[in-house]
Amino acid sequence: MIATTDDARPAAGTASDAGESRVVRLSVNLAPTVAAALKSTAAKKGLSITEAIRHAIAVWKLVVDEQAAGRKVMIVEGQGDSATFREIVLI
């Protein structure tokens, strides 16, 4: 189901940034393990489920945009010569 509703507090990065005051309401189906991961991560950060999903989409978009521009997104552990790197790859 997709429906638009008025929202007094549009999220950053939504169409509201373009001057619109509407948000899109989405219904998604998640596996129980994925839903549990979302809920526990949101709770750790003190976020609502909606806000956690907004954060996840923002990170996903960042990674996709950087990779599309030919750049790598890395996780760096440690510092200096002892640092280790792991590349984030989305397929």
PyMOL Python script that loads the backbone (N, CA, C, O; Angstrom):
from pymol import cmd

cmd.read_pdbstr("""\
ATOM      1  N   MET A   1       0.833  -1.173   0.000  1.00  0.00           N
ATOM      2  CA  MET A   1       0.000   0.000   0.000  1.00  0.00           C
ATOM      3  C   MET A   1       0.881   1.240   0.000  1.00  0.00           C
ATOM      4  O   MET A   1       1.815   1.333   0.796  1.00  0.00           O
ATOM      5  N   ILE A   2       0.601   2.179  -0.867  1.00  0.00           N
ATOM      6  CA  ILE A   2       1.295   3.455  -0.876  1.00  0.00           C
ATOM      7  C   ILE A   2       0.241   4.546  -0.865  1.00  0.00           C
ATOM      8  O   ILE A   2      -0.676   4.552  -1.685  1.00  0.00           O
ATOM      9  N   ALA A   3       0.384   5.467   0.077  1.00  0.00           N
ATOM     10  CA  ALA A   3      -0.546   6.583   0.183  1.00  0.00           C
ATOM     11  C   ALA A   3       0.217   7.806   0.629  1.00  0.00           C
ATOM     12  O   ALA A   3       1.199   7.675   1.360  1.00  0.00           O
ATOM     13  N   THR A   4      -0.190   8.974   0.224  1.00  0.00           N
ATOM     14  CA  THR A   4       0.449  10.200   0.696  1.00  0.00           C
ATOM     15  C   THR A   4      -0.402  10.811   1.788  1.00  0.00           C
ATOM     16  O   THR A   4      -1.631  10.797   1.733  1.00  0.00           O
ATOM     17  N   THR A   5       0.285  11.348   2.783  1.00  0.00           N
ATOM     18  CA  THR A   5      -0.394  12.008   3.890  1.00  0.00           C
ATOM     19  C   THR A   5       0.360  13.265   4.239  1.00  0.00           C
ATOM     20  O   THR A   5       1.549  13.378   3.941  1.00  0.00           O
ATOM     21  N   ASP A   6      -0.309  14.213   4.868  1.00  0.00           N
ATOM     22  CA  ASP A   6       0.363  15.402   5.362  1.00  0.00           C
ATOM     23  C   ASP A   6       1.163  15.031   6.593  1.00  0.00           C
ATOM     24  O   ASP A   6       0.719  14.214   7.400  1.00  0.00           O
ATOM     25  N   ASP A   7       2.331  15.619   6.747  1.00  0.00           N
ATOM     26  CA  ASP A   7       3.173  15.364   7.908  1.00  0.00           C
ATOM     27  C   ASP A   7       3.770  16.694   8.327  1.00  0.00           C
ATOM     28  O   ASP A   7       4.370  17.394   7.511  1.00  0.00           O
ATOM     29  N   ALA A   8       3.608  17.045   9.586  1.00  0.00           N
ATOM     30  CA  ALA A   8       4.114  18.322  10.075  1.00  0.00           C
ATOM     31  C   ALA A   8       5.634  18.311  10.212  1.00  0.00           C
ATOM     32  O   ALA A   8       6.245  19.379  10.236  1.00  0.00           O
ATOM     33  N   ARG A   9       6.272  17.122  10.305  1.00  0.00           N
ATOM     34  CA  ARG A   9       7.707  17.025  10.483  1.00  0.00           C
ATOM     35  C   ARG A   9       8.322  16.152   9.398  1.00  0.00           C
ATOM     36  O   ARG A   9       8.665  15.001   9.669  1.00  0.00           O
ATOM     37  N   PRO A  10       8.471  16.656   8.190  1.00  0.00           N
ATOM     38  CA  PRO A  10       9.065  15.832   7.133  1.00  0.00           C
ATOM     39  C   PRO A  10      10.521  15.534   7.440  1.00  0.00           C
ATOM     40  O   PRO A  10      11.220  16.349   8.043  1.00  0.00           O
ATOM     41  N   ALA A  11      10.967  14.375   7.027  1.00  0.00           N
ATOM     42  CA  ALA A  11      12.342  13.946   7.273  1.00  0.00           C
ATOM     43  C   ALA A  11      13.296  14.608   6.303  1.00  0.00           C
ATOM     44  O   ALA A  11      12.937  14.915   5.166  1.00  0.00           O
ATOM     45  N   ALA A  12      14.517  14.824   6.767  1.00  0.00           N
ATOM     46  CA  ALA A  12      15.561  15.324   5.879  1.00  0.00           C
ATOM     47  C   ALA A  12      15.785  14.304   4.779  1.00  0.00           C
ATOM     48  O   ALA A  12      15.757  13.098   5.023  1.00  0.00           O
ATOM     49  N   GLY A  13      16.006  14.790   3.575  1.00  0.00           N
ATOM     50  CA  GLY A  13      16.255  13.886   2.468  1.00  0.00           C
ATOM     51  C   GLY A  13      14.995  13.415   1.771  1.00  0.00           C
ATOM     52  O   GLY A  13      15.073  12.641   0.817  1.00  0.00           O
ATOM     53  N   THR A  14      13.824  13.871   2.231  1.00  0.00           N
ATOM     54  CA  THR A  14      12.584  13.488   1.568  1.00  0.00           C
ATOM     55  C   THR A  14      12.216  14.541   0.543  1.00  0.00           C
ATOM     56  O   THR A  14      12.914  15.542   0.385  1.00  0.00           O
ATOM     57  N   ALA A  15      11.118  14.308  -0.150  1.00  0.00           N
ATOM     58  CA  ALA A  15      10.641  15.274  -1.142  1.00  0.00           C
ATOM     59  C   ALA A  15      10.336  16.607  -0.486  1.00  0.00           C
ATOM     60  O   ALA A  15      10.268  17.625  -1.175  1.00  0.00           O
ATOM     61  N   SER A  16      10.152  16.632   0.823  1.00  0.00           N
ATOM     62  CA  SER A  16       9.856  17.869   1.539  1.00  0.00           C
ATOM     63  C   SER A  16      10.983  18.870   1.393  1.00  0.00           C
ATOM     64  O   SER A  16      10.754  20.078   1.452  1.00  0.00           O
ATOM     65  N   ASP A  17      12.205  18.376   1.201  1.00  0.00           N
ATOM     66  CA  ASP A  17      13.327  19.273   0.998  1.00  0.00           C
ATOM     67  C   ASP A  17      13.130  20.126  -0.238  1.00  0.00           C
ATOM     68  O   ASP A  17      13.699  21.213  -0.343  1.00  0.00           O
ATOM     69  N   ALA A  18      12.330  19.644  -1.174  1.00  0.00           N
ATOM     70  CA  ALA A  18      12.060  20.385  -2.401  1.00  0.00           C
ATOM     71  C   ALA A  18      10.875  21.327  -2.230  1.00  0.00           C
ATOM     72  O   ALA A  18      10.403  21.911  -3.205  1.00  0.00           O
ATOM     73  N   GLY A  19      10.387  21.484  -0.988  1.00  0.00           N
ATOM     74  CA  GLY A  19       9.312  22.413  -0.730  1.00  0.00           C
ATOM     75  C   GLY A  19       7.959  21.748  -0.563  1.00  0.00           C
ATOM     76  O   GLY A  19       6.970  22.447  -0.344  1.00  0.00           O
ATOM     77  N   GLU A  20       7.872  20.446  -0.655  1.00  0.00           N
ATOM     78  CA  GLU A  20       6.610  19.754  -0.469  1.00  0.00           C
ATOM     79  C   GLU A  20       6.413  19.453   1.007  1.00  0.00           C
ATOM     80  O   GLU A  20       7.382  19.264   1.743  1.00  0.00           O
ATOM     81  N   SER A  21       5.149  19.407   1.443  1.00  0.00           N
ATOM     82  CA  SER A  21       4.882  19.099   2.844  1.00  0.00           C
ATOM     83  C   SER A  21       4.163  17.762   2.977  1.00  0.00           C
ATOM     84  O   SER A  21       3.370  17.572   3.899  1.00  0.00           O
ATOM     85  N   ARG A  22       4.431  16.855   2.079  1.00  0.00           N
ATOM     86  CA  ARG A  22       3.810  15.535   2.126  1.00  0.00           C
ATOM     87  C   ARG A  22       4.884  14.463   2.266  1.00  0.00           C
ATOM     88  O   ARG A  22       6.030  14.652   1.858  1.00  0.00           O
ATOM     89  N   VAL A  23       4.497  13.352   2.842  1.00  0.00           N
ATOM     90  CA  VAL A  23       5.372  12.184   2.894  1.00  0.00           C
ATOM     91  C   VAL A  23       4.626  11.021   2.281  1.00  0.00           C
ATOM     92  O   VAL A  23       3.402  11.056   2.153  1.00  0.00           O
ATOM     93  N   VAL A  24       5.354  10.003   1.906  1.00  0.00           N
ATOM     94  CA  VAL A  24       4.752   8.802   1.350  1.00  0.00           C
ATOM     95  C   VAL A  24       4.709   7.753   2.454  1.00  0.00           C
ATOM     96  O   VAL A  24       5.726   7.460   3.083  1.00  0.00           O
ATOM     97  N   ARG A  25       3.555   7.204   2.679  1.00  0.00           N
ATOM     98  CA  ARG A  25       3.396   6.150   3.679  1.00  0.00           C
ATOM     99  C   ARG A  25       3.542   4.815   2.967  1.00  0.00           C
ATOM    100  O   ARG A  25       2.828   4.532   2.005  1.00  0.00           O
ATOM    101  N   LEU A  26       4.477   3.995   3.449  1.00  0.00           N
ATOM    102  CA  LEU A  26       4.744   2.706   2.826  1.00  0.00           C
ATOM    103  C   LEU A  26       4.489   1.581   3.820  1.00  0.00           C
ATOM    104  O   LEU A  26       4.672   1.738   5.027  1.00  0.00           O
ATOM    105  N   SER A  27       4.075   0.479   3.300  1.00  0.00           N
ATOM    106  CA  SER A  27       3.948  -0.740   4.091  1.00  0.00           C
ATOM    107  C   SER A  27       4.921  -1.744   3.507  1.00  0.00           C
ATOM    108  O   SER A  27       4.901  -1.995   2.302  1.00  0.00           O
ATOM    109  N   VAL A  28       5.777  -2.325   4.347  1.00  0.00           N
ATOM    110  CA  VAL A  28       6.762  -3.286   3.856  1.00  0.00           C
ATOM    111  C   VAL A  28       6.633  -4.598   4.620  1.00  0.00           C
ATOM    112  O   VAL A  28       6.177  -4.620   5.763  1.00  0.00           O
ATOM    113  N   ASN A  29       7.034  -5.677   3.983  1.00  0.00           N
ATOM    114  CA  ASN A  29       7.061  -6.987   4.608  1.00  0.00           C
ATOM    115  C   ASN A  29       8.514  -7.351   4.873  1.00  0.00           C
ATOM    116  O   ASN A  29       9.341  -7.324   3.962  1.00  0.00           O
ATOM    117  N   LEU A  30       8.825  -7.692   6.126  1.00  0.00           N
ATOM    118  CA  LEU A  30      10.182  -8.058   6.500  1.00  0.00           C
ATOM    119  C   LEU A  30      10.178  -9.431   7.146  1.00  0.00           C
ATOM    120  O   LEU A  30       9.229  -9.810   7.833  1.00  0.00           O
ATOM    121  N   ALA A  31      11.246 -10.163   6.917  1.00  0.00           N
ATOM    122  CA  ALA A  31      11.423 -11.426   7.623  1.00  0.00           C
ATOM    123  C   ALA A  31      11.555 -11.113   9.117  1.00  0.00           C
ATOM    124  O   ALA A  31      12.043 -10.041   9.477  1.00  0.00           O
ATOM    125  N   PRO A  32      11.133 -12.017   9.978  1.00  0.00           N
ATOM    126  CA  PRO A  32      11.221 -11.757  11.422  1.00  0.00           C
ATOM    127  C   PRO A  32      12.624 -11.375  11.893  1.00  0.00           C
ATOM    128  O   PRO A  32      12.768 -10.514  12.761  1.00  0.00           O
ATOM    129  N   THR A  33      13.652 -11.999  11.336  1.00  0.00           N
ATOM    130  CA  THR A  33      15.013 -11.668  11.764  1.00  0.00           C
ATOM    131  C   THR A  33      15.410 -10.252  11.341  1.00  0.00           C
ATOM    132  O   THR A  33      16.119  -9.554  12.067  1.00  0.00           O
ATOM    133  N   VAL A  34      14.948  -9.838  10.166  1.00  0.00           N
ATOM    134  CA  VAL A  34      15.240  -8.488   9.691  1.00  0.00           C
ATOM    135  C   VAL A  34      14.489  -7.461  10.536  1.00  0.00           C
ATOM    136  O   VAL A  34      15.051  -6.429  10.904  1.00  0.00           O
ATOM    137  N   ALA A  35      13.232  -7.738  10.842  1.00  0.00           N
ATOM    138  CA  ALA A  35      12.435  -6.842  11.693  1.00  0.00           C
ATOM    139  C   ALA A  35      13.066  -6.725  13.076  1.00  0.00           C
ATOM    140  O   ALA A  35      13.122  -5.632  13.641  1.00  0.00           O
ATOM    141  N   ALA A  36      13.538  -7.834  13.620  1.00  0.00           N
ATOM    142  CA  ALA A  36      14.178  -7.820  14.939  1.00  0.00           C
ATOM    143  C   ALA A  36      15.464  -6.998  14.904  1.00  0.00           C
ATOM    144  O   ALA A  36      15.746  -6.247  15.837  1.00  0.00           O
ATOM    145  N   ALA A  37      16.246  -7.138  13.830  1.00  0.00           N
ATOM    146  CA  ALA A  37      17.480  -6.367  13.690  1.00  0.00           C
ATOM    147  C   ALA A  37      17.167  -4.871  13.605  1.00  0.00           C
ATOM    148  O   ALA A  37      17.849  -4.051  14.221  1.00  0.00           O
ATOM    149  N   LEU A  38      16.142  -4.527  12.845  1.00  0.00           N
ATOM    150  CA  LEU A  38      15.739  -3.128  12.724  1.00  0.00           C
ATOM    151  C   LEU A  38      15.313  -2.571  14.075  1.00  0.00           C
ATOM    152  O   LEU A  38      15.745  -1.487  14.468  1.00  0.00           O
ATOM    153  N   LYS A  39      14.473  -3.307  14.780  1.00  0.00           N
ATOM    154  CA  LYS A  39      13.966  -2.844  16.076  1.00  0.00           C
ATOM    155  C   LYS A  39      15.083  -2.711  17.104  1.00  0.00           C
ATOM    156  O   LYS A  39      15.126  -1.728  17.843  1.00  0.00           O
ATOM    157  N   SER A  40      15.983  -3.683  17.162  1.00  0.00           N
ATOM    158  CA  SER A  40      17.050  -3.619  18.165  1.00  0.00           C
ATOM    159  C   SER A  40      18.036  -2.494  17.852  1.00  0.00           C
ATOM    160  O   SER A  40      18.514  -1.814  18.759  1.00  0.00           O
ATOM    161  N   THR A  41      18.335  -2.301  16.578  1.00  0.00           N
ATOM    162  CA  THR A  41      19.246  -1.222  16.194  1.00  0.00           C
ATOM    163  C   THR A  41      18.614   0.137  16.477  1.00  0.00           C
ATOM    164  O   THR A  41      19.283   1.041  16.977  1.00  0.00           O
ATOM    165  N   ALA A  42      17.342   0.282  16.162  1.00  0.00           N
ATOM    166  CA  ALA A  42      16.635   1.539  16.456  1.00  0.00           C
ATOM    167  C   ALA A  42      16.636   1.813  17.956  1.00  0.00           C
ATOM    168  O   ALA A  42      16.866   2.944  18.384  1.00  0.00           O
ATOM    169  N   ALA A  43      16.382   0.784  18.746  1.00  0.00           N
ATOM    170  CA  ALA A  43      16.349   0.955  20.204  1.00  0.00           C
ATOM    171  C   ALA A  43      17.717   1.371  20.743  1.00  0.00           C
ATOM    172  O   ALA A  43      17.801   2.227  21.623  1.00  0.00           O
ATOM    173  N   LYS A  44      18.779   0.775  20.224  1.00  0.00           N
ATOM    174  CA  LYS A  44      20.139   1.125  20.662  1.00  0.00           C
ATOM    175  C   LYS A  44      20.441   2.592  20.417  1.00  0.00           C
ATOM    176  O   LYS A  44      21.137   3.234  21.204  1.00  0.00           O
ATOM    177  N   LYS A  45      19.913   3.117  19.320  1.00  0.00           N
ATOM    178  CA  LYS A  45      20.158   4.511  18.953  1.00  0.00           C
ATOM    179  C   LYS A  45      19.083   5.467  19.475  1.00  0.00           C
ATOM    180  O   LYS A  45      19.190   6.680  19.301  1.00  0.00           O
ATOM    181  N   GLY A  46      18.045   4.916  20.116  1.00  0.00           N
ATOM    182  CA  GLY A  46      16.970   5.758  20.629  1.00  0.00           C
ATOM    183  C   GLY A  46      16.105   6.344  19.528  1.00  0.00           C
ATOM    184  O   GLY A  46      15.610   7.465  19.653  1.00  0.00           O
ATOM    185  N   LEU A  47      15.920   5.594  18.451  1.00  0.00           N
ATOM    186  CA  LEU A  47      15.155   6.072  17.302  1.00  0.00           C
ATOM    187  C   LEU A  47      13.849   5.314  17.168  1.00  0.00           C
ATOM    188  O   LEU A  47      13.725   4.175  17.617  1.00  0.00           O
ATOM    189  N   SER A  48      12.881   5.960  16.547  1.00  0.00           N
ATOM    190  CA  SER A  48      11.661   5.265  16.159  1.00  0.00           C
ATOM    191  C   SER A  48      11.992   4.373  14.966  1.00  0.00           C
ATOM    192  O   SER A  48      13.030   4.543  14.326  1.00  0.00           O
ATOM    193  N   ILE A  49      11.119   3.436  14.677  1.00  0.00           N
ATOM    194  CA  ILE A  49      11.317   2.567  13.515  1.00  0.00           C
ATOM    195  C   ILE A  49      11.372   3.412  12.243  1.00  0.00           C
ATOM    196  O   ILE A  49      12.210   3.178  11.372  1.00  0.00           O
ATOM    197  N   THR A  50      10.484   4.387  12.142  1.00  0.00           N
ATOM    198  CA  THR A  50      10.457   5.261  10.958  1.00  0.00           C
ATOM    199  C   THR A  50      11.779   5.990  10.789  1.00  0.00           C
ATOM    200  O   THR A  50      12.330   6.048   9.689  1.00  0.00           O
ATOM    201  N   GLU A  51      12.288   6.548  11.886  1.00  0.00           N
ATOM    202  CA  GLU A  51      13.538   7.293  11.803  1.00  0.00           C
ATOM    203  C   GLU A  51      14.703   6.351  11.490  1.00  0.00           C
ATOM    204  O   GLU A  51      15.620   6.728  10.759  1.00  0.00           O
ATOM    205  N   ALA A  52      14.678   5.143  12.030  1.00  0.00           N
ATOM    206  CA  ALA A  52      15.724   4.165  11.743  1.00  0.00           C
ATOM    207  C   ALA A  52      15.732   3.800  10.257  1.00  0.00           C
ATOM    208  O   ALA A  52      16.796   3.660   9.655  1.00  0.00           O
ATOM    209  N   ILE A  53      14.560   3.649   9.679  1.00  0.00           N
ATOM    210  CA  ILE A  53      14.470   3.342   8.250  1.00  0.00           C
ATOM    211  C   ILE A  53      14.989   4.515   7.427  1.00  0.00           C
ATOM    212  O   ILE A  53      15.659   4.308   6.415  1.00  0.00           O
ATOM    213  N   ARG A  54      14.693   5.738   7.845  1.00  0.00           N
ATOM    214  CA  ARG A  54      15.224   6.922   7.139  1.00  0.00           C
ATOM    215  C   ARG A  54      16.748   6.910   7.171  1.00  0.00           C
ATOM    216  O   ARG A  54      17.395   7.188   6.161  1.00  0.00           O
ATOM    217  N   HIS A  55      17.323   6.588   8.334  1.00  0.00           N
ATOM    218  CA  HIS A  55      18.786   6.518   8.444  1.00  0.00           C
ATOM    219  C   HIS A  55      19.344   5.429   7.530  1.00  0.00           C
ATOM    220  O   HIS A  55      20.334   5.647   6.832  1.00  0.00           O
ATOM    221  N   ALA A  56      18.713   4.264   7.536  1.00  0.00           N
ATOM    222  CA  ALA A  56      19.183   3.152   6.710  1.00  0.00           C
ATOM    223  C   ALA A  56      19.152   3.517   5.230  1.00  0.00           C
ATOM    224  O   ALA A  56      20.080   3.196   4.489  1.00  0.00           O
ATOM    225  N   ILE A  57      18.102   4.175   4.810  1.00  0.00           N
ATOM    226  CA  ILE A  57      17.997   4.583   3.402  1.00  0.00           C
ATOM    227  C   ILE A  57      19.055   5.620   3.067  1.00  0.00           C
ATOM    228  O   ILE A  57      19.628   5.585   1.978  1.00  0.00           O
ATOM    229  N   ALA A  58      19.324   6.543   3.984  1.00  0.00           N
ATOM    230  CA  ALA A  58      20.349   7.558   3.746  1.00  0.00           C
ATOM    231  C   ALA A  58      21.728   6.915   3.588  1.00  0.00           C
ATOM    232  O   ALA A  58      22.498   7.317   2.717  1.00  0.00           O
ATOM    233  N   VAL A  59      22.045   5.923   4.420  1.00  0.00           N
ATOM    234  CA  VAL A  59      23.334   5.236   4.318  1.00  0.00           C
ATOM    235  C   VAL A  59      23.398   4.440   3.024  1.00  0.00           C
ATOM    236  O   VAL A  59      24.414   4.463   2.330  1.00  0.00           O
ATOM    237  N   TRP A  60      22.329   3.742   2.698  1.00  0.00           N
ATOM    238  CA  TRP A  60      22.274   2.967   1.457  1.00  0.00           C
ATOM    239  C   TRP A  60      22.509   3.882   0.255  1.00  0.00           C
ATOM    240  O   TRP A  60      23.297   3.561  -0.635  1.00  0.00           O
ATOM    241  N   LYS A  61      21.816   5.031   0.238  1.00  0.00           N
ATOM    242  CA  LYS A  61      21.963   5.976  -0.869  1.00  0.00           C
ATOM    243  C   LYS A  61      23.397   6.501  -0.949  1.00  0.00           C
ATOM    244  O   LYS A  61      23.948   6.624  -2.043  1.00  0.00           O
ATOM    245  N   LEU A  62      24.003   6.810   0.193  1.00  0.00           N
ATOM    246  CA  LEU A  62      25.384   7.277   0.212  1.00  0.00           C
ATOM    247  C   LEU A  62      26.314   6.246  -0.425  1.00  0.00           C
ATOM    248  O   LEU A  62      27.135   6.591  -1.275  1.00  0.00           O
ATOM    249  N   VAL A  63      26.188   4.988  -0.019  1.00  0.00           N
ATOM    250  CA  VAL A  63      27.053   3.937  -0.559  1.00  0.00           C
ATOM    251  C   VAL A  63      26.823   3.774  -2.059  1.00  0.00           C
ATOM    252  O   VAL A  63      27.782   3.710  -2.827  1.00  0.00           O
ATOM    253  N   VAL A  64      25.574   3.706  -2.479  1.00  0.00           N
ATOM    254  CA  VAL A  64      25.258   3.533  -3.899  1.00  0.00           C
ATOM    255  C   VAL A  64      25.789   4.718  -4.718  1.00  0.00           C
ATOM    256  O   VAL A  64      26.385   4.518  -5.777  1.00  0.00           O
ATOM    257  N   ASP A  65      25.580   5.929  -4.242  1.00  0.00           N
ATOM    258  CA  ASP A  65      26.041   7.120  -4.967  1.00  0.00           C
ATOM    259  C   ASP A  65      27.566   7.156  -5.071  1.00  0.00           C
ATOM    260  O   ASP A  65      28.106   7.472  -6.131  1.00  0.00           O
ATOM    261  N   GLU A  66      28.256   6.837  -3.989  1.00  0.00           N
ATOM    262  CA  GLU A  66      29.721   6.845  -4.007  1.00  0.00           C
ATOM    263  C   GLU A  66      30.259   5.778  -4.958  1.00  0.00           C
ATOM    264  O   GLU A  66      31.194   6.032  -5.717  1.00  0.00           O
ATOM    265  N   GLN A  67      29.669   4.591  -4.914  1.00  0.00           N
ATOM    266  CA  GLN A  67      30.115   3.532  -5.812  1.00  0.00           C
ATOM    267  C   GLN A  67      29.814   3.879  -7.270  1.00  0.00           C
ATOM    268  O   GLN A  67      30.610   3.572  -8.158  1.00  0.00           O
ATOM    269  N   ALA A  68      28.683   4.508  -7.516  1.00  0.00           N
ATOM    270  CA  ALA A  68      28.342   4.913  -8.881  1.00  0.00           C
ATOM    271  C   ALA A  68      29.329   5.949  -9.411  1.00  0.00           C
ATOM    272  O   ALA A  68      29.563   6.031 -10.617  1.00  0.00           O
ATOM    273  N   ALA A  69      29.907   6.741  -8.500  1.00  0.00           N
ATOM    274  CA  ALA A  69      30.891   7.748  -8.894  1.00  0.00           C
ATOM    275  C   ALA A  69      32.292   7.152  -8.995  1.00  0.00           C
ATOM    276  O   ALA A  69      33.256   7.877  -9.241  1.00  0.00           O
ATOM    277  N   GLY A  70      32.415   5.824  -8.805  1.00  0.00           N
ATOM    278  CA  GLY A  70      33.701   5.169  -8.935  1.00  0.00           C
ATOM    279  C   GLY A  70      34.551   5.187  -7.678  1.00  0.00           C
ATOM    280  O   GLY A  70      35.731   4.838  -7.718  1.00  0.00           O
ATOM    281  N   ARG A  71      33.956   5.593  -6.557  1.00  0.00           N
ATOM    282  CA  ARG A  71      34.700   5.627  -5.301  1.00  0.00           C
ATOM    283  C   ARG A  71      34.390   4.390  -4.462  1.00  0.00           C
ATOM    284  O   ARG A  71      33.380   3.721  -4.679  1.00  0.00           O
ATOM    285  N   LYS A  72      35.258   4.094  -3.509  1.00  0.00           N
ATOM    286  CA  LYS A  72      35.070   2.959  -2.616  1.00  0.00           C
ATOM    287  C   LYS A  72      34.641   3.468  -1.244  1.00  0.00           C
ATOM    288  O   LYS A  72      35.087   4.525  -0.797  1.00  0.00           O
ATOM    289  N   VAL A  73      33.786   2.719  -0.592  1.00  0.00           N
ATOM    290  CA  VAL A  73      33.365   3.016   0.773  1.00  0.00           C
ATOM    291  C   VAL A  73      34.018   1.957   1.647  1.00  0.00           C
ATOM    292  O   VAL A  73      33.852   0.759   1.416  1.00  0.00           O
ATOM    293  N   MET A  74      34.761   2.406   2.651  1.00  0.00           N
ATOM    294  CA  MET A  74      35.583   1.499   3.439  1.00  0.00           C
ATOM    295  C   MET A  74      35.254   1.581   4.927  1.00  0.00           C
ATOM    296  O   MET A  74      34.797   2.606   5.432  1.00  0.00           O
ATOM    297  N   ILE A  75      35.503   0.463   5.608  1.00  0.00           N
ATOM    298  CA  ILE A  75      35.517   0.422   7.061  1.00  0.00           C
ATOM    299  C   ILE A  75      36.982   0.337   7.447  1.00  0.00           C
ATOM    300  O   ILE A  75      37.702  -0.544   6.979  1.00  0.00           O
ATOM    301  N   VAL A  76      37.425   1.250   8.300  1.00  0.00           N
ATOM    302  CA  VAL A  76      38.819   1.294   8.713  1.00  0.00           C
ATOM    303  C   VAL A  76      38.890   0.930  10.183  1.00  0.00           C
ATOM    304  O   VAL A  76      38.210   1.526  11.018  1.00  0.00           O
ATOM    305  N   GLU A  77      39.720  -0.055  10.487  1.00  0.00           N
ATOM    306  CA  GLU A  77      39.927  -0.458  11.872  1.00  0.00           C
ATOM    307  C   GLU A  77      41.375  -0.181  12.233  1.00  0.00           C
ATOM    308  O   GLU A  77      42.287  -0.639  11.544  1.00  0.00           O
ATOM    309  N   GLY A  78      41.590   0.555  13.293  1.00  0.00           N
ATOM    310  CA  GLY A  78      42.939   0.904  13.717  1.00  0.00           C
ATOM    311  C   GLY A  78      43.406   2.183  13.051  1.00  0.00           C
ATOM    312  O   GLY A  78      42.653   2.861  12.351  1.00  0.00           O
ATOM    313  N   GLN A  79      44.683   2.495  13.292  1.00  0.00           N
ATOM    314  CA  GLN A  79      45.252   3.724  12.752  1.00  0.00           C
ATOM    315  C   GLN A  79      46.648   3.484  12.211  1.00  0.00           C
ATOM    316  O   GLN A  79      47.315   2.509  12.561  1.00  0.00           O
ATOM    317  N   GLY A  80      47.068   4.383  11.361  1.00  0.00           N
ATOM    318  CA  GLY A  80      48.435   4.343  10.848  1.00  0.00           C
ATOM    319  C   GLY A  80      48.739   3.089  10.065  1.00  0.00           C
ATOM    320  O   GLY A  80      47.892   2.568   9.339  1.00  0.00           O
ATOM    321  N   ASP A  81      49.981   2.602  10.224  1.00  0.00           N
ATOM    322  CA  ASP A  81      50.438   1.439   9.466  1.00  0.00           C
ATOM    323  C   ASP A  81      49.728   0.151   9.872  1.00  0.00           C
ATOM    324  O   ASP A  81      49.721  -0.816   9.110  1.00  0.00           O
ATOM    325  N   SER A  82      49.135   0.129  11.055  1.00  0.00           N
ATOM    326  CA  SER A  82      48.456  -1.093  11.514  1.00  0.00           C
ATOM    327  C   SER A  82      46.969  -1.101  11.154  1.00  0.00           C
ATOM    328  O   SER A  82      46.246  -2.028  11.519  1.00  0.00           O
ATOM    329  N   ALA A  83      46.518  -0.083  10.448  1.00  0.00           N
ATOM    330  CA  ALA A  83      45.103  -0.013  10.068  1.00  0.00           C
ATOM    331  C   ALA A  83      44.764  -1.128   9.087  1.00  0.00           C
ATOM    332  O   ALA A  83      45.566  -1.487   8.224  1.00  0.00           O
ATOM    333  N   THR A  84      43.565  -1.663   9.237  1.00  0.00           N
ATOM    334  CA  THR A  84      43.061  -2.642   8.270  1.00  0.00           C
ATOM    335  C   THR A  84      41.815  -2.051   7.619  1.00  0.00           C
ATOM    336  O   THR A  84      41.083  -1.280   8.239  1.00  0.00           O
ATOM    337  N   PHE A  85      41.587  -2.420   6.379  1.00  0.00           N
ATOM    338  CA  PHE A  85      40.499  -1.860   5.594  1.00  0.00           C
ATOM    339  C   PHE A  85      39.606  -2.972   5.073  1.00  0.00           C
ATOM    340  O   PHE A  85      40.082  -4.024   4.648  1.00  0.00           O
ATOM    341  N   ARG A  86      38.293  -2.720   5.113  1.00  0.00           N
ATOM    342  CA  ARG A  86      37.328  -3.610   4.491  1.00  0.00           C
ATOM    343  C   ARG A  86      36.414  -2.746   3.626  1.00  0.00           C
ATOM    344  O   ARG A  86      35.859  -1.749   4.088  1.00  0.00           O
ATOM    345  N   GLU A  87      36.272  -3.139   2.390  1.00  0.00           N
ATOM    346  CA  GLU A  87      35.425  -2.383   1.469  1.00  0.00           C
ATOM    347  C   GLU A  87      33.976  -2.809   1.625  1.00  0.00           C
ATOM    348  O   GLU A  87      33.682  -3.998   1.741  1.00  0.00           O
ATOM    349  N   ILE A  88      33.079  -1.847   1.628  1.00  0.00           N
ATOM    350  CA  ILE A  88      31.641  -2.117   1.633  1.00  0.00           C
ATOM    351  C   ILE A  88      31.215  -2.270   0.178  1.00  0.00           C
ATOM    352  O   ILE A  88      31.399  -1.356  -0.625  1.00  0.00           O
ATOM    353  N   VAL A  89      30.652  -3.415  -0.157  1.00  0.00           N
ATOM    354  CA  VAL A  89      30.217  -3.683  -1.534  1.00  0.00           C
ATOM    355  C   VAL A  89      28.752  -4.050  -1.504  1.00  0.00           C
ATOM    356  O   VAL A  89      28.357  -4.999  -0.826  1.00  0.00           O
ATOM    357  N   LEU A  90      27.952  -3.312  -2.227  1.00  0.00           N
ATOM    358  CA  LEU A  90      26.529  -3.623  -2.371  1.00  0.00           C
ATOM    359  C   LEU A  90      26.316  -4.165  -3.764  1.00  0.00           C
ATOM    360  O   LEU A  90      26.754  -3.565  -4.746  1.00  0.00           O
ATOM    361  N   ILE A  91      25.649  -5.293  -3.854  1.00  0.00           N
ATOM    362  CA  ILE A  91      25.404  -5.884  -5.170  1.00  0.00           C
ATOM    363  C   ILE A  91      23.910  -5.947  -5.444  1.00  0.00           C
ATOM    364  O   ILE A  91      23.496  -6.414  -6.505  1.00  0.00           O
TER     365      ILE A  91
END
""", "prot")
cmd.dss("prot")
cmd.show_as("cartoon", "prot")
cmd.util.cbc("prot")
cmd.orient("prot")
